[in-house]
Amino acid sequence: MTFGERCTLTRKKKKISQAEMGKALSIDGDAYGRYERNEVKPSIEVATKIANVLEVSLDYLVGKTDVELDNETQKRILDIQKLPEKDKDNIFYTLDNLIKAAKLNSL
C-alpha cells in the first residue's frame, strides 16, 4: 500500500475530509488530495504533520510497518522504555500474561 493509500484509508476511518486535513496542515485541501493520489510526495516535515494529524506513526504511513499504532499507544510504549530494566521486565511480564489470558478467553 502506498503513502497516499494509507493516508486516504486512515483519514476516512477518522472521518476527516480532505479540506479539514488541508486546514490542519495549513495547505489547501486540493493540495492535500494530491498527496493521497500519489501525484506529489510530501516533504518529511509535511509527512510528519500528516502523521500527527491522523494520529498514527510516520512508519505506518510510509509502509515501514503495517501496525497502525495510535499516538496514545506510542506514548505508553515510550514511557515504558524510559523505565529501569527491572520495572520494564515486570510490566512486560504482566502484559504478556494479560495477552495470553485474553487470547484464551477469545477461543
Buried (B, 14 or more C-beta within 10 A) or exposed (E): EEBBBBBBBBBEEEEBEBEBBBBBBEBEBEBBBBBBEEEEEBEEEBBEBBBBBBBBBBBBBBEEEEEBBEEEEBEEEEEEEEEEEEEEEEBEEEEEEEEEEEEEEEE
